[in-house]
């Protein structure tokens, strides 16, 4: 009887760790979605000699995209998630 309880505890712990890793990956992706467009904007501003134009556009688009993605991920249970 004790063996089956230990096995159930290990399985529950494994599921919890897997769920935590999944959410860590999702949050990392959202972070990259926020930052990468802004960094590309900085690079474009340097190449084109503009001042903050593409940086601001990049960060604004990145923030918008990341918030949309975060809302979609945390939406209704049973709804479509990416």
N, CA, C and O atoms as CSV, one atom per row, in Angstrom:
chain,resi,resn,atom,element,x,y,z
A,1,UNK,N,N,0.822,-1.189,0.000
A,1,UNK,CA,C,0.000,0.000,0.000
A,1,UNK,C,C,0.868,1.255,0.000
A,1,UNK,O,O,0.555,2.231,-0.682
A,2,UNK,N,N,1.940,1.229,0.753
A,2,UNK,CA,C,2.826,2.389,0.859
A,2,UNK,C,C,3.487,2.706,-0.485
A,2,UNK,O,O,3.679,3.876,-0.818
A,3,UNK,N,N,3.837,1.670,-1.260
A,3,UNK,CA,C,4.471,1.881,-2.551
A,3,UNK,C,C,3.567,2.655,-3.504
A,3,UNK,O,O,4.028,3.547,-4.216
A,4,UNK,N,N,2.295,2.318,-3.516
A,4,UNK,CA,C,1.374,3.014,-4.414
A,4,UNK,C,C,1.192,4.473,-3.987
A,4,UNK,O,O,1.028,5.350,-4.836
A,5,UNK,N,N,1.220,4.735,-2.683
A,5,UNK,CA,C,1.118,6.120,-2.211
A,5,UNK,C,C,2.358,6.917,-2.590
A,5,UNK,O,O,2.249,8.075,-2.993
A,6,UNK,N,N,3.541,6.309,-2.466
A,6,UNK,CA,C,4.783,6.969,-2.869
A,6,UNK,C,C,4.775,7.269,-4.360
A,6,UNK,O,O,5.184,8.347,-4.792
A,7,UNK,N,N,4.304,6.304,-5.138
A,7,UNK,CA,C,4.240,6.487,-6.592
A,7,UNK,C,C,3.275,7.619,-6.934
A,7,UNK,O,O,3.572,8.442,-7.800
A,8,UNK,N,N,2.128,7.669,-6.264
A,8,UNK,CA,C,1.158,8.744,-6.500
A,8,UNK,C,C,1.747,10.105,-6.129
A,8,UNK,O,O,1.529,11.093,-6.830
A,9,UNK,N,N,2.497,10.152,-5.021
A,9,UNK,CA,C,3.131,11.405,-4.608
A,9,UNK,C,C,4.162,11.862,-5.645
A,9,UNK,O,O,4.227,13.045,-5.976
A,10,UNK,N,N,4.961,10.930,-6.154
A,10,UNK,CA,C,5.972,11.266,-7.170
A,10,UNK,C,C,5.309,11.748,-8.455
A,10,UNK,O,O,5.777,12.703,-9.075
A,11,UNK,N,N,4.227,11.095,-8.854
A,11,UNK,CA,C,3.511,11.507,-10.058
A,11,UNK,C,C,2.908,12.899,-9.891
A,11,UNK,O,O,2.962,13.714,-10.812
A,12,UNK,N,N,2.342,13.172,-8.734
A,12,UNK,CA,C,1.769,14.491,-8.475
A,12,UNK,C,C,2.858,15.559,-8.478
A,12,UNK,O,O,2.655,16.653,-9.005
A,13,UNK,N,N,4.007,15.246,-7.893
A,13,UNK,CA,C,5.122,16.187,-7.875
A,13,UNK,C,C,5.644,16.426,-9.289
A,13,UNK,O,O,5.967,17.558,-9.648
A,14,UNK,N,N,5.726,15.373,-10.088
A,14,UNK,CA,C,6.182,15.510,-11.478
A,14,UNK,C,C,5.236,16.391,-12.282
A,14,UNK,O,O,5.677,17.218,-13.080
A,15,UNK,N,N,3.935,16.212,-12.073
A,15,UNK,CA,C,2.958,17.049,-12.781
A,15,UNK,C,C,3.091,18.508,-12.362
A,15,UNK,O,O,2.983,19.411,-13.192
A,16,UNK,N,N,3.323,18.736,-11.079
A,16,UNK,CA,C,3.474,20.108,-10.590
A,16,UNK,C,C,4.723,20.762,-11.182
A,16,UNK,O,O,4.682,21.924,-11.587
A,17,UNK,N,N,5.817,20.028,-11.232
A,17,UNK,CA,C,7.057,20.557,-11.811
A,17,UNK,C,C,6.868,20.834,-13.304
A,17,UNK,O,O,7.304,21.867,-13.810
A,18,UNK,N,N,6.221,19.913,-13.996
A,18,UNK,CA,C,5.979,20.105,-15.434
A,18,UNK,C,C,5.102,21.322,-15.688
A,18,UNK,O,O,5.351,22.084,-16.623
A,19,UNK,N,N,4.092,21.507,-14.871
A,19,UNK,CA,C,3.224,22.674,-15.016
A,19,UNK,C,C,3.995,23.961,-14.749
A,19,UNK,O,O,3.822,24.950,-15.462
A,20,UNK,N,N,4.841,23.952,-13.728
A,20,UNK,CA,C,5.661,25.124,-13.434
A,20,UNK,C,C,6.612,25.456,-14.567
A,20,UNK,O,O,6.793,26.624,-14.913
A,21,UNK,N,N,7.216,24.438,-15.142
A,21,UNK,CA,C,8.135,24.666,-16.267
A,21,UNK,C,C,7.385,25.193,-17.484
A,21,UNK,O,O,7.898,26.047,-18.208
A,22,UNK,N,N,6.186,24.695,-17.711
A,22,UNK,CA,C,5.375,25.166,-18.829
A,22,UNK,C,C,5.057,26.655,-18.662
A,22,UNK,O,O,5.182,27.426,-19.614
A,23,UNK,N,N,4.649,27.057,-17.465
A,23,UNK,CA,C,4.331,28.468,-17.234
A,23,UNK,C,C,5.579,29.347,-17.299
A,23,UNK,O,O,5.512,30.483,-17.768
A,24,UNK,N,N,6.716,28.829,-16.832
A,24,UNK,CA,C,7.964,29.595,-16.933
A,24,UNK,C,C,8.311,29.843,-18.397
A,24,UNK,O,O,8.751,30.934,-18.760
A,25,UNK,N,N,8.114,28.833,-19.232
A,25,UNK,CA,C,8.383,28.985,-20.660
A,25,UNK,C,C,7.431,30.017,-21.279
A,25,UNK,O,O,7.852,30.851,-22.082
A,26,UNK,N,N,6.171,29.958,-20.910
A,26,UNK,CA,C,5.196,30.900,-21.455
A,26,UNK,C,C,5.555,32.338,-21.081
A,26,UNK,O,O,5.502,33.231,-21.927
A,27,UNK,N,N,5.919,32.564,-19.820
A,27,UNK,CA,C,6.260,33.908,-19.372
A,27,UNK,C,C,7.532,34.391,-20.053
A,27,UNK,O,O,7.651,35.573,-20.377
A,28,UNK,N,N,8.488,33.485,-20.275
A,28,UNK,CA,C,9.709,33.850,-20.997
A,28,UNK,C,C,9.389,34.295,-22.414
A,28,UNK,O,O,9.941,35.285,-22.896
A,29,UNK,N,N,8.510,33.580,-23.076
A,29,UNK,CA,C,8.104,33.942,-24.437
A,29,UNK,C,C,7.450,35.319,-24.446
A,29,UNK,O,O,7.742,36.134,-25.321
A,30,UNK,N,N,6.579,35.586,-23.493
A,30,UNK,CA,C,5.916,36.886,-23.409
A,30,UNK,C,C,6.959,37.987,-23.184
A,30,UNK,O,O,6.846,39.070,-23.760
A,31,UNK,N,N,7.957,37.723,-22.363
A,31,UNK,CA,C,9.028,38.693,-22.140
A,31,UNK,C,C,9.787,38.994,-23.419
A,31,UNK,O,O,10.066,40.155,-23.720
A,32,UNK,N,N,10.121,37.958,-24.174
A,32,UNK,CA,C,10.811,38.172,-25.450
A,32,UNK,C,C,9.924,38.939,-26.430
A,32,UNK,O,O,10.410,39.787,-27.179
A,33,UNK,N,N,8.629,38.641,-26.423
A,33,UNK,CA,C,7.714,39.353,-27.317
A,33,UNK,C,C,7.668,40.841,-26.991
A,33,UNK,O,O,7.437,41.659,-27.882
A,34,UNK,N,N,7.882,41.200,-25.745
A,34,UNK,CA,C,7.901,42.607,-25.365
A,34,UNK,C,C,9.201,43.287,-25.775
A,34,UNK,O,O,9.185,44.422,-26.252
A,35,UNK,N,N,10.319,42.604,-25.592
A,35,UNK,CA,C,11.622,43.245,-25.718
A,35,UNK,C,C,12.177,43.229,-27.145
A,35,UNK,O,O,12.725,44.233,-27.600
A,36,UNK,N,N,12.045,42.129,-27.840
A,36,UNK,CA,C,12.692,41.981,-29.147
A,36,UNK,C,C,12.266,43.064,-30.149
A,36,UNK,O,O,13.140,43.622,-30.812
A,37,UNK,N,N,10.974,43.394,-30.298
A,37,UNK,CA,C,10.623,44.464,-31.241
A,37,UNK,C,C,11.264,45.815,-30.872
A,37,UNK,O,O,11.656,46.575,-31.757
A,38,UNK,N,N,11.369,46.107,-29.587
A,38,UNK,CA,C,12.012,47.351,-29.167
A,38,UNK,C,C,13.496,47.364,-29.492
A,38,UNK,O,O,14.030,48.385,-29.926
A,39,UNK,N,N,14.162,46.241,-29.286
A,39,UNK,CA,C,15.590,46.139,-29.610
A,39,UNK,C,C,15.791,46.280,-31.111
A,39,UNK,O,O,16.737,46.931,-31.555
A,40,UNK,N,N,14.915,45.678,-31.886
A,40,UNK,CA,C,14.996,45.863,-33.344
A,40,UNK,C,C,14.765,47.325,-33.715
A,40,UNK,O,O,15.380,47.834,-34.652
A,41,UNK,N,N,13.878,48.004,-32.980
A,41,UNK,CA,C,13.651,49.425,-33.207
A,41,UNK,C,C,14.888,50.258,-32.907
A,41,UNK,O,O,15.199,51.199,-33.638
A,42,UNK,N,N,15.594,49.914,-31.834
A,42,UNK,CA,C,16.846,50.604,-31.509
A,42,UNK,C,C,17.841,50.419,-32.643
A,42,UNK,O,O,18.489,51.376,-33.069
A,43,UNK,N,N,17.964,49.198,-33.131
A,43,UNK,CA,C,18.891,48.903,-34.217
A,43,UNK,C,C,18.523,49.696,-35.474
A,43,UNK,O,O,19.388,50.271,-36.134
A,44,UNK,N,N,17.228,49.717,-35.791
A,44,UNK,CA,C,16.788,50.487,-36.969
A,44,UNK,C,C,17.068,51.977,-36.798
A,44,UNK,O,O,17.509,52.632,-37.742
A,45,UNK,N,N,16.819,52.516,-35.615
A,45,UNK,CA,C,17.101,53.927,-35.366
A,45,UNK,C,C,18.584,54.239,-35.565
A,45,UNK,O,O,18.933,55.281,-36.120
A,46,UNK,N,N,19.448,53.343,-35.116
A,46,UNK,CA,C,20.887,53.551,-35.303
A,46,UNK,C,C,21.265,53.483,-36.779
A,46,UNK,O,O,22.069,54.288,-37.250
A,47,UNK,N,N,20.693,52.528,-37.514
A,47,UNK,CA,C,21.019,52.371,-38.941
A,47,UNK,C,C,20.499,53.534,-39.773
A,47,UNK,O,O,21.171,53.986,-40.701
A,48,UNK,N,N,19.303,54.022,-39.443
A,48,UNK,CA,C,18.677,55.074,-40.250
A,48,UNK,C,C,18.951,56.474,-39.716
A,48,UNK,O,O,18.596,57.461,-40.360
A,49,UNK,N,N,19.575,56.570,-38.556
A,49,UNK,CA,C,19.890,57.874,-37.988
A,49,UNK,C,C,18.694,58.606,-37.416
A,49,UNK,O,O,18.731,59.827,-37.259
A,50,UNK,N,N,17.650,57.889,-37.106
A,50,UNK,CA,C,16.474,58.516,-36.501
A,50,UNK,C,C,16.610,58.468,-34.982
A,50,UNK,O,O,17.419,57.711,-34.444
A,51,UNK,N,N,15.825,59.269,-34.312
A,51,UNK,CA,C,15.917,59.328,-32.856
A,51,UNK,C,C,14.630,58.797,-32.228
A,51,UNK,O,O,13.600,59.471,-32.245
A,52,UNK,N,N,14.694,57.626,-31.694
A,52,UNK,CA,C,13.618,57.008,-30.930
A,52,UNK,C,C,12.345,56.676,-31.711
A,52,UNK,O,O,11.396,56.157,-31.122
A,53,UNK,N,N,12.293,56.951,-32.987
A,53,UNK,CA,C,11.067,56.697,-33.742
A,53,UNK,C,C,10.748,55.202,-33.750
A,53,UNK,O,O,9.686,54.778,-33.293
A,54,UNK,N,N,11.669,54.426,-34.269
A,54,UNK,CA,C,11.424,52.986,-34.389
A,54,UNK,C,C,11.539,52.276,-33.037
A,54,UNK,O,O,10.934,51.224,-32.831
A,55,UNK,N,N,12.317,52.855,-32.121
A,55,UNK,CA,C,12.401,52.282,-30.775
A,55,UNK,C,C,11.039,52.341,-30.097
A,55,UNK,O,O,10.564,51.343,-29.555
A,56,UNK,N,N,10.413,53.516,-30.128
A,56,UNK,CA,C,9.099,53.657,-29.504
A,56,UNK,C,C,8.047,52.807,-30.196
A,56,UNK,O,O,7.215,52.182,-29.538
A,57,UNK,N,N,8.083,52.783,-31.522
A,57,UNK,CA,C,7.143,51.944,-32.269
A,57,UNK,C,C,7.360,50.475,-31.918
A,57,UNK,O,O,6.397,49.739,-31.701
A,58,UNK,N,N,8.616,50.046,-31.861
A,58,UNK,CA,C,8.925,48.648,-31.547
A,58,UNK,C,C,8.455,48.243,-30.162
A,58,UNK,O,O,7.836,47.194,-29.988
A,59,UNK,N,N,8.754,49.088,-29.170
A,59,UNK,CA,C,8.320,48.739,-27.818
A,59,UNK,C,C,6.802,48.796,-27.682
A,59,UNK,O,O,6.218,47.986,-26.961
A,60,UNK,N,N,6.160,49.735,-28.358
A,60,UNK,CA,C,4.694,49.811,-28.301
A,60,UNK,C,C,4.067,48.572,-28.942
A,60,UNK,O,O,3.136,47.988,-28.387
A,61,UNK,N,N,4.571,48.176,-30.094
A,61,UNK,CA,C,4.049,46.974,-30.747
A,61,UNK,C,C,4.359,45.720,-29.934
A,61,UNK,O,O,3.515,44.832,-29.816
A,62,UNK,N,N,5.560,45.646,-29.377
A,62,UNK,CA,C,5.940,44.496,-28.575
A,62,UNK,C,C,5.078,44.368,-27.328
A,62,UNK,O,O,4.644,43.270,-26.979
A,63,UNK,N,N,4.827,45.491,-26.654
A,63,UNK,CA,C,3.986,45.470,-25.469
A,63,UNK,C,C,2.566,45.054,-25.828
A,63,UNK,O,O,1.951,44.247,-25.130
A,64,UNK,N,N,2.049,45.608,-26.921
A,64,UNK,CA,C,0.690,45.260,-27.346
A,64,UNK,C,C,0.581,43.773,-27.679
A,64,UNK,O,O,-0.354,43.097,-27.251
A,65,UNK,N,N,1.536,43.283,-28.439
A,65,UNK,CA,C,1.527,41.875,-28.828
A,65,UNK,C,C,1.630,40.972,-27.600
A,65,UNK,O,O,0.893,39.993,-27.484
A,66,UNK,N,N,2.539,41.299,-26.687
A,66,UNK,CA,C,2.740,40.471,-25.505
A,66,UNK,C,C,1.504,40.476,-24.600
A,66,UNK,O,O,1.129,39.433,-24.065
A,67,UNK,N,N,0.880,41.616,-24.427
A,67,UNK,CA,C,-0.332,41.674,-23.607
A,67,UNK,C,C,-1.461,40.863,-24.231
A,67,UNK,O,O,-2.181,40.153,-23.530
A,68,UNK,N,N,-1.614,40.969,-25.543
A,68,UNK,CA,C,-2.630,40.174,-26.237
A,68,UNK,C,C,-2.361,38.687,-26.029
A,68,UNK,O,O,-3.272,37.916,-25.731
A,69,UNK,N,N,-1.100,38.296,-26.191
A,69,UNK,CA,C,-0.736,36.887,-26.048
A,69,UNK,C,C,-0.965,36.423,-24.606
A,69,UNK,O,O,-1.467,35.320,-24.387
A,70,UNK,N,N,-0.606,37.247,-23.630
A,70,UNK,CA,C,-0.807,36.904,-22.228
A,70,UNK,C,C,-2.287,36.749,-21.901
A,70,UNK,O,O,-2.679,35.818,-21.198
A,71,UNK,N,N,-3.102,37.657,-22.409
A,71,UNK,CA,C,-4.549,37.554,-22.190
A,71,UNK,C,C,-5.114,36.304,-22.846
A,71,UNK,O,O,-5.989,35.644,-22.285
A,72,UNK,N,N,-4.624,35.983,-24.016
A,72,UNK,CA,C,-5.084,34.782,-24.705
A,72,UNK,C,C,-4.674,33.516,-23.944
A,72,UNK,O,O,-5.447,32.562,-23.860
A,73,UNK,N,N,-3.462,33.513,-23.394
A,73,UNK,CA,C,-2.990,32.344,-22.645
A,73,UNK,C,C,-3.778,32.136,-21.357
A,73,UNK,O,O,-4.012,30.998,-20.950
A,74,UNK,N,N,-4.179,33.204,-20.729
A,74,UNK,CA,C,-4.841,33.095,-19.436
A,74,UNK,C,C,-6.351,33.252,-19.552
A,74,UNK,O,O,-7.029,33.508,-18.557
A,75,UNK,N,N,-6.878,33.099,-20.762
A,75,UNK,CA,C,-8.303,33.267,-21.014
A,75,UNK,C,C,-9.157,32.182,-20.394
A,75,UNK,O,O,-8.759,31.521,-19.435
A,76,UNK,N,N,-10.338,32.013,-20.960
A,76,UNK,CA,C,-11.299,31.048,-20.448
A,76,UNK,C,C,-10.722,29.641,-20.374
A,76,UNK,O,O,-10.030,29.206,-21.294
A,77,UNK,N,N,-11.001,28.925,-19.283
A,77,UNK,CA,C,-10.589,27.526,-19.226
A,77,UNK,C,C,-11.309,26.730,-20.328
A,77,UNK,O,O,-12.512,26.882,-20.542
A,78,UNK,N,N,-10.557,25.901,-21.000
A,78,UNK,CA,C,-11.138,25.093,-22.063
A,78,UNK,C,C,-11.174,25.806,-23.403
A,78,UNK,O,O,-11.525,25.202,-24.416
A,79,UNK,N,N,-10.814,27.088,-23.421
A,79,UNK,CA,C,-10.787,27.837,-24.672
A,79,UNK,C,C,-9.486,27.599,-25.401
A,79,UNK,O,O,-8.588,26.940,-24.875
A,80,UNK,N,N,-9.373,28.128,-26.608
A,80,UNK,CA,C,-8.138,27.932,-27.369
A,80,UNK,C,C,-6.968,28.664,-26.712
A,80,UNK,O,O,-7.090,29.823,-26.316
A,81,UNK,N,N,-5.847,27.979,-26.605
A,81,UNK,CA,C,-4.634,28.558,-26.031
A,81,UNK,C,C,-3.466,28.257,-26.945
A,81,UNK,O,O,-3.432,27.225,-27.616
A,82,UNK,N,N,-2.510,29.170,-26.964
A,82,UNK,CA,C,-1.304,28.932,-27.750
A,82,UNK,C,C,-0.092,28.990,-26.868
A,82,UNK,O,O,1.028,28.814,-27.347
